[in-house]
Amino acid sequence: MSIDIETAGKLMHDVQVAHRVVVGFYQRIIPLLDHVSEGMDCEFSYWRPLYTKRPSVGTTKPSKNWLWDMVPLYASRHVYRRVAGGGLQTSDRVIVFDIEVDEGFNTARKHGEPNPIEFEAGAARLYVDLYRASKESDETFEVVWNKAGDADRNTAEWHSVHDCLEARSLSFDLAELISDHESVAGKLQELLLPTERIGFSDGVGPA
C-alpha cells in the first residue's frame, strides 16, 4: 500500500517521537530497579527478554528474525541478588523484576505474529518475585537456585519453592513505580527485610 509524502512525513515524525519517549521511559525506570534493589543490599545479576530473543547479531539480516526481538525491554526480566558465597546462607536473597509494558503483547503472541497496530492493548505492569533462604545448606546458592521452582503468583503469601528457599510475589502498575518508587521499595523491604527495617538486624538476614 502506497502513502503520499505528507502522510509519510507525519509517520516519520511519530516514529521519532515514539523512540524518544521509549528511551526516556527506560532512562526513568531502569535506574529505579537499581535503586530499589540497592536498598535491600542486592546487586544486579542479569537481565533477559521475557518472550522474545535478544536482537540479532551483526552478521544476521534483521528481516530474517522476528522484528519484536528488536525491542527486548518491551517485556523483560531483571534479576538482582545478595549471595554470601559458599554454602547457602539465611542472608541470601533474590529479587526478580518482570517489566511488561503492554500485557496485550503476551496474549497476542500466543496466536502468532502480533500486529502492532491491531492487537488489543493490555495493562502496563511490574511483577516482583522475592526469594529468600529459609535455612542454611551445604549446597551453594547456585545449586539451590537451579533446583528451585518459580514463585507462585496466584498466592500473596510466602511459600516454599525448595527445601531451603521460599518466595513471595507482588505486582504494581508501572505508573506506580514511576510516580512513587519509594512506596514500592517500602512494600518490598517490609516483606523481604522485616527485622532489618526496625533496627534488629544482626547481619544474618530475613527472619
VOKEMI-685150 format. One record per residue (C-alpha): residue number from 1; residue in three letters; x, y, z. Coordinates in pm, 1 decimal. Layout:
N
<site><seq>NUM</seq><type>ALA</type><px>X</px><py>Y</py><pz>Z</pz></site>
...
//
This chain:
207
<site><seq>1</seq><type>MET</type><px>0.0</px><py>0.0</py><pz>0.0</pz></site>
<site><seq>2</seq><type>SER</type><px>146.9</px><py>336.2</py><pz>-105.0</pz></site>
<site><seq>3</seq><type>ILE</type><px>113.8</px><py>655.9</py><pz>100.1</pz></site>
<site><seq>4</seq><type>ASP</type><px>165.6</px><py>1015.9</py><pz>-2.2</pz></site>
<site><seq>5</seq><type>ILE</type><px>466.3</px><py>1220.1</py><pz>108.0</pz></site>
<site><seq>6</seq><type>GLU</type><px>269.3</px><py>1421.7</py><pz>364.8</pz></site>
<site><seq>7</seq><type>THR</type><px>143.7</px><py>1106.4</py><pz>536.2</pz></site>
<site><seq>8</seq><type>ALA</type><px>491.4</px><py>952.4</py><pz>522.0</pz></site>
<site><seq>9</seq><type>GLY</type><px>638.6</px><py>1264.9</py><pz>679.2</pz></site>
<site><seq>10</seq><type>LYS</type><px>387.6</px><py>1251.6</py><pz>964.1</pz></site>
<site><seq>11</seq><type>LEU</type><px>464.8</px><py>884.6</py><pz>1012.1</pz></site>
<site><seq>12</seq><type>MET</type><px>837.4</px><py>956.0</py><pz>1042.4</pz></site>
<site><seq>13</seq><type>HIS</type><px>768.5</px><py>1229.5</py><pz>1296.2</pz></site>
<site><seq>14</seq><type>ASP</type><px>560.1</px><py>986.7</py><pz>1500.9</pz></site>
<site><seq>15</seq><type>VAL</type><px>841.3</px><py>729.4</py><pz>1485.7</pz></site>
<site><seq>16</seq><type>GLN</type><px>1092.9</px><py>988.9</py><pz>1607.4</pz></site>
<site><seq>17</seq><type>VAL</type><px>870.3</px><py>1085.3</py><pz>1899.0</pz></site>
<site><seq>18</seq><type>ALA</type><px>799.7</px><py>720.9</py><pz>1985.2</pz></site>
<site><seq>19</seq><type>HIS</type><px>1170.4</px><py>633.7</py><pz>2003.6</pz></site>
<site><seq>20</seq><type>ARG</type><px>1245.6</px><py>934.9</py><pz>2222.8</pz></site>
<site><seq>21</seq><type>VAL</type><px>958.5</px><py>855.1</py><pz>2458.1</pz></site>
<site><seq>22</seq><type>VAL</type><px>1069.2</px><py>491.3</py><pz>2485.3</pz></site>
<site><seq>23</seq><type>VAL</type><px>1430.1</px><py>583.4</py><pz>2567.2</pz></site>
<site><seq>24</seq><type>GLY</type><px>1308.6</px><py>841.1</py><pz>2817.7</pz></site>
<site><seq>25</seq><type>PHE</type><px>1097.1</px><py>570.9</py><pz>2980.3</pz></site>
<site><seq>26</seq><type>TYR</type><px>1394.7</px><py>335.5</py><pz>3005.5</pz></site>
<site><seq>27</seq><type>GLN</type><px>1608.0</px><py>615.2</py><pz>3148.2</pz></site>
<site><seq>28</seq><type>ARG</type><px>1346.8</px><py>657.0</py><pz>3417.3</pz></site>
<site><seq>29</seq><type>ILE</type><px>1255.1</px><py>301.7</py><pz>3508.2</pz></site>
<site><seq>30</seq><type>ILE</type><px>1578.2</px><py>100.4</py><pz>3482.8</pz></site>
<site><seq>31</seq><type>PRO</type><px>1768.4</px><py>312.1</py><pz>3739.5</pz></site>
<site><seq>32</seq><type>LEU</type><px>1466.2</px><py>275.2</py><pz>3970.2</pz></site>
<site><seq>33</seq><type>LEU</type><px>1516.5</px><py>-101.5</py><pz>3970.3</pz></site>
<site><seq>34</seq><type>ASP</type><px>1878.7</px><py>-42.8</py><pz>4072.4</pz></site>
<site><seq>35</seq><type>HIS</type><px>1771.5</px><py>197.1</py><pz>4345.6</pz></site>
<site><seq>36</seq><type>VAL</type><px>1504.9</px><py>-32.3</py><pz>4490.8</pz></site>
<site><seq>37</seq><type>SER</type><px>1741.6</px><py>-331.2</py><pz>4486.5</pz></site>
<site><seq>38</seq><type>GLU</type><px>2031.2</px><py>-144.3</py><pz>4642.9</pz></site>
<site><seq>39</seq><type>GLY</type><px>1800.1</px><py>-57.1</py><pz>4933.6</pz></site>
<site><seq>40</seq><type>MET</type><px>1779.3</px><py>-430.1</py><pz>5001.7</pz></site>
<site><seq>41</seq><type>ASP</type><px>2153.5</px><py>-483.5</py><pz>4958.8</pz></site>
<site><seq>42</seq><type>CYS</type><px>2109.5</px><py>-667.9</py><pz>4629.2</pz></site>
<site><seq>43</seq><type>GLU</type><px>2336.1</px><py>-631.3</py><pz>4327.9</pz></site>
<site><seq>44</seq><type>PHE</type><px>2247.9</px><py>-669.9</py><pz>3960.9</pz></site>
<site><seq>45</seq><type>SER</type><px>2287.4</px><py>-1026.2</py><pz>3834.6</pz></site>
<site><seq>46</seq><type>TYR</type><px>2142.7</px><py>-1048.3</py><pz>3480.7</pz></site>
<site><seq>47</seq><type>TRP</type><px>1855.7</px><py>-949.5</py><pz>3253.7</pz></site>
<site><seq>48</seq><type>ARG</type><px>1680.9</px><py>-1111.4</py><pz>2958.0</pz></site>
<site><seq>49</seq><type>PRO</type><px>1376.2</px><py>-1058.5</py><pz>2737.0</pz></site>
<site><seq>50</seq><type>LEU</type><px>1067.5</px><py>-1239.0</py><pz>2865.2</pz></site>
<site><seq>51</seq><type>TYR</type><px>903.1</px><py>-1350.9</py><pz>2542.1</pz></site>
<site><seq>52</seq><type>THR</type><px>1145.7</px><py>-1262.5</py><pz>2264.5</pz></site>
<site><seq>53</seq><type>LYS</type><px>1512.3</px><py>-1314.6</py><pz>2185.8</pz></site>
<site><seq>54</seq><type>ARG</type><px>1785.9</px><py>-1055.4</py><pz>2207.4</pz></site>
<site><seq>55</seq><type>PRO</type><px>1838.9</px><py>-852.7</py><pz>1886.7</pz></site>
<site><seq>56</seq><type>SER</type><px>2015.3</px><py>-1044.8</py><pz>1612.6</pz></site>
<site><seq>57</seq><type>VAL</type><px>2393.7</px><py>-1039.2</py><pz>1589.3</pz></site>
<site><seq>58</seq><type>GLY</type><px>2561.3</px><py>-804.2</py><pz>1343.4</pz></site>
<site><seq>59</seq><type>THR</type><px>2603.6</px><py>-1066.5</py><pz>1072.7</pz></site>
<site><seq>60</seq><type>THR</type><px>2236.3</px><py>-1169.3</py><pz>1072.4</pz></site>
<site><seq>61</seq><type>LYS</type><px>1997.8</px><py>-982.6</py><pz>845.9</pz></site>
<site><seq>62</seq><type>PRO</type><px>1731.6</px><py>-827.4</py><pz>1075.3</pz></site>
<site><seq>63</seq><type>SER</type><px>1449.7</px><py>-923.0</py><pz>839.5</pz></site>
<site><seq>64</seq><type>LYS</type><px>1535.1</px><py>-1289.7</py><pz>893.8</pz></site>
<site><seq>65</seq><type>ASN</type><px>1429.5</px><py>-1268.0</py><pz>1258.5</pz></site>
<site><seq>66</seq><type>TRP</type><px>1118.0</px><py>-1167.9</py><pz>1447.1</pz></site>
<site><seq>67</seq><type>LEU</type><px>1124.0</px><py>-788.7</py><pz>1449.9</pz></site>
<site><seq>68</seq><type>TRP</type><px>975.0</px><py>-788.3</py><pz>1800.2</pz></site>
<site><seq>69</seq><type>ASP</type><px>1323.0</px><py>-906.2</py><pz>1903.7</pz></site>
<site><seq>70</seq><type>MET</type><px>1442.0</px><py>-552.0</py><pz>1831.0</pz></site>
<site><seq>71</seq><type>VAL</type><px>1257.2</px><py>-419.1</py><pz>2137.3</pz></site>
<site><seq>72</seq><type>PRO</type><px>1388.4</px><py>-655.9</py><pz>2407.1</pz></site>
<site><seq>73</seq><type>LEU</type><px>1293.4</px><py>-432.5</py><pz>2701.8</pz></site>
<site><seq>74</seq><type>TYR</type><px>930.5</px><py>-428.6</py><pz>2591.8</pz></site>
<site><seq>75</seq><type>ALA</type><px>883.5</px><py>-730.4</py><pz>2817.0</pz></site>
<site><seq>76</seq><type>SER</type><px>1192.7</px><py>-810.6</py><pz>3020.6</pz></site>
<site><seq>77</seq><type>ARG</type><px>1324.6</px><py>-975.1</py><pz>3336.9</pz></site>
<site><seq>78</seq><type>HIS</type><px>1580.3</px><py>-808.4</py><pz>3562.8</pz></site>
<site><seq>79</seq><type>VAL</type><px>1739.0</px><py>-1011.0</py><pz>3842.9</pz></site>
<site><seq>80</seq><type>TYR</type><px>1920.7</px><py>-875.9</py><pz>4148.4</pz></site>
<site><seq>81</seq><type>ARG</type><px>2059.3</px><py>-1081.2</py><pz>4432.7</pz></site>
<site><seq>82</seq><type>ARG</type><px>2261.3</px><py>-1091.6</py><pz>4752.5</pz></site>
<site><seq>83</seq><type>VAL</type><px>2465.6</px><py>-1410.6</py><pz>4789.0</pz></site>
<site><seq>84</seq><type>ALA</type><px>2716.5</px><py>-1463.7</py><pz>5068.5</pz></site>
<site><seq>85</seq><type>GLY</type><px>2909.3</px><py>-1733.4</py><pz>4882.3</pz></site>
<site><seq>86</seq><type>GLY</type><px>2995.7</px><py>-2088.2</py><pz>4984.4</pz></site>
<site><seq>87</seq><type>GLY</type><px>2700.4</px><py>-2281.9</py><pz>5121.9</pz></site>
<site><seq>88</seq><type>LEU</type><px>2356.2</px><py>-2123.4</py><pz>5119.9</pz></site>
<site><seq>89</seq><type>GLN</type><px>2315.5</px><py>-1866.2</py><pz>5398.6</pz></site>
<site><seq>90</seq><type>THR</type><px>1995.3</px><py>-1726.7</py><pz>5550.6</pz></site>
<site><seq>91</seq><type>SER</type><px>2107.8</px><py>-1382.3</py><pz>5431.8</pz></site>
<site><seq>92</seq><type>ASP</type><px>2088.2</px><py>-1490.2</py><pz>5065.5</pz></site>
<site><seq>93</seq><type>ARG</type><px>1805.9</px><py>-1325.8</py><pz>4873.6</pz></site>
<site><seq>94</seq><type>VAL</type><px>1692.5</px><py>-1259.7</py><pz>4516.1</pz></site>
<site><seq>95</seq><type>ILE</type><px>1463.0</px><py>-1000.7</py><pz>4359.7</pz></site>
<site><seq>96</seq><type>VAL</type><px>1316.8</px><py>-1069.4</py><pz>4015.7</pz></site>
<site><seq>97</seq><type>PHE</type><px>1152.3</px><py>-778.3</py><pz>3833.3</pz></site>
<site><seq>98</seq><type>ASP</type><px>938.7</px><py>-859.2</py><pz>3529.0</pz></site>
<site><seq>99</seq><type>ILE</type><px>852.0</px><py>-548.9</py><pz>3327.8</pz></site>
<site><seq>100</seq><type>GLU</type><px>556.1</px><py>-583.8</py><pz>3091.5</pz></site>
<site><seq>101</seq><type>VAL</type><px>496.5</px><py>-256.1</py><pz>2912.6</pz></site>
<site><seq>102</seq><type>ASP</type><px>188.5</px><py>-399.2</py><pz>2742.0</pz></site>
<site><seq>103</seq><type>GLU</type><px>39.6</px><py>-726.8</py><pz>2860.7</pz></site>
<site><seq>104</seq><type>GLY</type><px>-166.1</px><py>-736.0</py><pz>2542.9</pz></site>
<site><seq>105</seq><type>PHE</type><px>151.5</px><py>-842.1</py><pz>2362.0</pz></site>
<site><seq>106</seq><type>ASN</type><px>183.2</px><py>-1158.4</py><pz>2569.2</pz></site>
<site><seq>107</seq><type>THR</type><px>-174.5</px><py>-1253.0</py><pz>2483.1</pz></site>
<site><seq>108</seq><type>ALA</type><px>-138.5</px><py>-1169.4</py><pz>2114.9</pz></site>
<site><seq>109</seq><type>ARG</type><px>191.7</px><py>-1353.4</py><pz>2062.4</pz></site>
<site><seq>110</seq><type>LYS</type><px>29.1</px><py>-1683.7</py><pz>2159.7</pz></site>
<site><seq>111</seq><type>HIS</type><px>-178.3</px><py>-1661.5</py><pz>1840.8</pz></site>
<site><seq>112</seq><type>GLY</type><px>106.7</px><py>-1591.3</py><pz>1601.5</pz></site>
<site><seq>113</seq><type>GLU</type><px>274.0</px><py>-1271.7</py><pz>1484.9</pz></site>
<site><seq>114</seq><type>PRO</type><px>127.8</px><py>-979.1</py><pz>1683.7</pz></site>
<site><seq>115</seq><type>ASN</type><px>21.1</px><py>-695.6</py><pz>1458.4</pz></site>
<site><seq>116</seq><type>PRO</type><px>146.5</px><py>-382.9</py><pz>1640.9</pz></site>
<site><seq>117</seq><type>ILE</type><px>-145.4</px><py>-178.9</py><pz>1510.9</pz></site>
<site><seq>118</seq><type>GLU</type><px>-428.9</px><py>-420.4</py><pz>1569.8</pz></site>
<site><seq>119</seq><type>PHE</type><px>-378.7</px><py>-623.5</py><pz>1887.7</pz></site>
<site><seq>120</seq><type>GLU</type><px>-566.6</px><py>-507.0</py><pz>2193.9</pz></site>
<site><seq>121</seq><type>ALA</type><px>-358.5</px><py>-314.4</py><pz>2445.4</pz></site>
<site><seq>122</seq><type>GLY</type><px>-317.6</px><py>-457.1</py><pz>2794.7</pz></site>
<site><seq>123</seq><type>ALA</type><px>-205.1</px><py>-328.0</py><pz>3131.9</pz></site>
<site><seq>124</seq><type>ALA</type><px>144.8</px><py>-195.2</py><pz>3198.6</pz></site>
<site><seq>125</seq><type>ARG</type><px>261.8</px><py>-399.3</py><pz>3497.9</pz></site>
<site><seq>126</seq><type>LEU</type><px>565.7</px><py>-466.2</py><pz>3712.3</pz></site>
<site><seq>127</seq><type>TYR</type><px>577.5</px><py>-813.9</py><pz>3866.3</pz></site>
<site><seq>128</seq><type>VAL</type><px>817.3</px><py>-866.7</py><pz>4154.0</pz></site>
<site><seq>129</seq><type>ASP</type><px>914.8</px><py>-1210.7</py><pz>4282.8</pz></site>
<site><seq>130</seq><type>LEU</type><px>1105.7</px><py>-1214.2</py><pz>4611.1</pz></site>
<site><seq>131</seq><type>TYR</type><px>1312.3</px><py>-1515.5</py><pz>4714.4</pz></site>
<site><seq>132</seq><type>ARG</type><px>1487.6</px><py>-1569.9</py><pz>5046.9</pz></site>
<site><seq>133</seq><type>ALA</type><px>1674.1</px><py>-1857.6</py><pz>5205.4</pz></site>
<site><seq>134</seq><type>SER</type><px>1462.1</px><py>-2023.6</py><pz>5474.2</pz></site>
<site><seq>135</seq><type>LYS</type><px>1753.5</px><py>-2218.7</py><pz>5618.7</pz></site>
<site><seq>136</seq><type>GLU</type><px>2120.8</px><py>-2282.0</py><pz>5555.5</pz></site>
<site><seq>137</seq><type>SER</type><px>2251.1</px><py>-2556.6</py><pz>5329.9</pz></site>
<site><seq>138</seq><type>ASP</type><px>2584.8</px><py>-2709.8</py><pz>5238.5</pz></site>
<site><seq>139</seq><type>GLU</type><px>2481.2</px><py>-2665.6</py><pz>4875.5</pz></site>
<site><seq>140</seq><type>THR</type><px>2571.8</px><py>-2336.0</py><pz>4713.0</pz></site>
<site><seq>141</seq><type>PHE</type><px>2315.1</px><py>-2074.7</py><pz>4626.0</pz></site>
<site><seq>142</seq><type>GLU</type><px>2354.8</px><py>-2155.0</py><pz>4255.6</pz></site>
<site><seq>143</seq><type>VAL</type><px>2277.0</px><py>-2522.7</py><pz>4310.7</pz></site>
<site><seq>144</seq><type>VAL</type><px>1970.5</px><py>-2445.2</py><pz>4522.9</pz></site>
<site><seq>145</seq><type>TRP</type><px>1853.4</px><py>-2172.3</py><pz>4280.7</pz></site>
<site><seq>146</seq><type>ASN</type><px>1874.5</px><py>-2407.7</py><pz>3982.9</pz></site>
<site><seq>147</seq><type>LYS</type><px>1669.8</px><py>-2671.2</py><pz>4166.3</pz></site>
<site><seq>148</seq><type>ALA</type><px>1405.1</px><py>-2429.6</py><pz>4295.1</pz></site>
<site><seq>149</seq><type>GLY</type><px>1067.8</px><py>-2377.3</py><pz>4133.1</pz></site>
<site><seq>150</seq><type>ASP</type><px>921.0</px><py>-2045.7</py><pz>4024.1</pz></site>
<site><seq>151</seq><type>ALA</type><px>728.4</px><py>-1823.1</py><pz>4260.5</pz></site>
<site><seq>152</seq><type>ASP</type><px>353.1</px><py>-1887.2</py><pz>4252.4</pz></site>
<site><seq>153</seq><type>ARG</type><px>191.0</px><py>-1558.1</py><pz>4153.7</pz></site>
<site><seq>154</seq><type>ASN</type><px>-152.5</px><py>-1687.0</py><pz>4247.6</pz></site>
<site><seq>155</seq><type>THR</type><px>-78.1</px><py>-1655.2</py><pz>4618.1</pz></site>
<site><seq>156</seq><type>ALA</type><px>18.0</px><py>-1346.8</py><pz>4816.9</pz></site>
<site><seq>157</seq><type>GLU</type><px>187.6</px><py>-1544.2</py><pz>5096.2</pz></site>
<site><seq>158</seq><type>TRP</type><px>538.9</px><py>-1675.1</py><pz>5142.0</pz></site>
<site><seq>159</seq><type>HIS</type><px>557.9</px><py>-2028.5</py><pz>5006.8</pz></site>
<site><seq>160</seq><type>SER</type><px>827.0</px><py>-2289.6</py><pz>4959.5</pz></site>
<site><seq>161</seq><type>VAL</type><px>992.2</px><py>-2329.1</py><pz>4618.6</pz></site>
<site><seq>162</seq><type>HIS</type><px>1270.8</px><py>-2550.8</py><pz>4758.0</pz></site>
<site><seq>163</seq><type>ASP</type><px>1351.4</px><py>-2711.5</py><pz>5091.6</pz></site>
<site><seq>164</seq><type>CYS</type><px>1577.8</px><py>-2414.3</py><pz>5165.7</pz></site>
<site><seq>165</seq><type>LEU</type><px>1414.9</px><py>-2135.0</py><pz>4965.2</pz></site>
<site><seq>166</seq><type>GLU</type><px>1082.2</px><py>-1954.1</py><pz>4985.9</pz></site>
<site><seq>167</seq><type>ALA</type><px>919.7</px><py>-1696.5</py><pz>4762.3</pz></site>
<site><seq>168</seq><type>ARG</type><px>651.0</px><py>-1431.4</py><pz>4754.5</pz></site>
<site><seq>169</seq><type>SER</type><px>510.4</px><py>-1224.5</py><pz>4466.4</pz></site>
<site><seq>170</seq><type>LEU</type><px>366.7</px><py>-878.3</py><pz>4424.0</pz></site>
<site><seq>171</seq><type>SER</type><px>259.6</px><py>-670.6</py><pz>4126.7</pz></site>
<site><seq>172</seq><type>PHE</type><px>229.6</px><py>-297.7</py><pz>4063.8</pz></site>
<site><seq>173</seq><type>ASP</type><px>115.6</px><py>-65.6</py><pz>3789.6</pz></site>
<site><seq>174</seq><type>LEU</type><px>426.8</px><py>61.1</py><pz>3614.6</pz></site>
<site><seq>175</seq><type>ALA</type><px>288.5</px><py>410.1</py><pz>3666.8</pz></site>
<site><seq>176</seq><type>GLU</type><px>300.8</px><py>347.6</py><pz>4042.1</pz></site>
<site><seq>177</seq><type>LEU</type><px>670.1</px><py>262.9</py><pz>4025.9</pz></site>
<site><seq>178</seq><type>ILE</type><px>746.6</px><py>572.3</py><pz>3818.8</pz></site>
<site><seq>179</seq><type>SER</type><px>542.1</px><py>812.2</py><pz>4028.9</pz></site>
<site><seq>180</seq><type>ASP</type><px>615.5</px><py>675.6</py><pz>4377.5</pz></site>
<site><seq>181</seq><type>HIS</type><px>904.3</px><py>430.8</py><pz>4372.0</pz></site>
<site><seq>182</seq><type>GLU</type><px>977.4</px><py>485.3</py><pz>4742.0</pz></site>
<site><seq>183</seq><type>SER</type><px>636.5</px><py>340.2</py><pz>4829.4</pz></site>
<site><seq>184</seq><type>VAL</type><px>706.9</px><py>36.3</py><pz>4612.9</pz></site>
<site><seq>185</seq><type>ALA</type><px>1051.2</px><py>-1.2</py><pz>4771.0</pz></site>
<site><seq>186</seq><type>GLY</type><px>897.6</px><py>22.7</py><pz>5117.4</pz></site>
<site><seq>187</seq><type>LYS</type><px>647.8</px><py>-253.6</py><pz>5046.6</pz></site>
<site><seq>188</seq><type>LEU</type><px>922.5</px><py>-484.1</py><pz>4920.0</pz></site>
<site><seq>189</seq><type>GLN</type><px>1151.9</px><py>-407.4</py><pz>5212.5</pz></site>
<site><seq>190</seq><type>GLU</type><px>877.0</px><py>-479.5</py><pz>5464.9</pz></site>
<site><seq>191</seq><type>LEU</type><px>836.7</px><py>-825.3</py><pz>5313.4</pz></site>
<site><seq>192</seq><type>LEU</type><px>1199.1</px><py>-913.4</py><pz>5248.8</pz></site>
<site><seq>193</seq><type>LEU</type><px>1370.0</px><py>-739.3</py><pz>5540.1</pz></site>
<site><seq>194</seq><type>PRO</type><px>1118.1</px><py>-729.6</py><pz>5827.5</pz></site>
<site><seq>195</seq><type>THR</type><px>1371.1</px><py>-723.3</py><pz>6112.8</pz></site>
<site><seq>196</seq><type>GLU</type><px>1630.3</px><py>-508.3</py><pz>5940.8</pz></site>
<site><seq>197</seq><type>ARG</type><px>1379.3</px><py>-226.5</py><pz>5890.1</pz></site>
<site><seq>198</seq><type>ILE</type><px>1310.8</px><py>-195.7</py><pz>6262.7</pz></site>
<site><seq>199</seq><type>GLY</type><px>1675.1</px><py>-198.4</py><pz>6366.7</pz></site>
<site><seq>200</seq><type>PHE</type><px>1717.6</px><py>-553.6</py><pz>6497.5</pz></site>
<site><seq>201</seq><type>SER</type><px>1937.5</px><py>-685.7</py><pz>6219.0</pz></site>
<site><seq>202</seq><type>ASP</type><px>2248.6</px><py>-868.6</py><pz>6327.2</pz></site>
<site><seq>203</seq><type>GLY</type><px>2360.3</px><py>-916.7</py><pz>5969.6</pz></site>
<site><seq>204</seq><type>VAL</type><px>2209.0</px><py>-1263.1</py><pz>5945.4</pz></site>
<site><seq>205</seq><type>GLY</type><px>1923.3</px><py>-1181.8</py><pz>5709.8</pz></site>
<site><seq>206</seq><type>PRO</type><px>1544.2</px><py>-1205.7</py><pz>5690.6</pz></site>
<site><seq>207</seq><type>ALA</type><px>1353.0</px><py>-1376.1</py><pz>5966.6</pz></site>
//
